[in-house]
């Protein structure tokens, strides 16, 4: 039941994802668990901001919970492999994901629509977005780093 991933939600909130199919929210000031969400599958990556937490799982799905109401999950379906990394845009409108299906996806969080970016021939392991240049980077098992320009978020 080991922890696979952690991410900051805010400066005083940490999110963890685990092999036990849970996402936990931690208050860093008190070092106490605030809430546990059922992710329904092994969690491989998490991303969060002050409003939402996202978890990428072994069942090829991304789940979203609202941190204000604790409601969810809303499920984002589109990948055909284990979700390996998630990255949120600073303006909270876009989620970037990558998976073992060799695809990178750009999710519009207002409409929940997504665009698929191609370019890798093997599993994609990580994504990073630069809001200054509006460039998305991805790295994969094909030993390539791909650069996608003007990918939506501001």
Secondary structure, DSSP 8 states (H G I E B T S, - for coil): --EEEEEEEETTEEEEEETTSEEEEEETTTTEEEEEEE-SS-EEEEEE-SSEEEEEETTSEEEEEETTT--EEEEEE--SS-EEEEEE-TTSSEEEEEETTS-EEEEETTTTEEEEE---SS-EEEEEEETTTTEEEEEETTS-EEEEE--S--
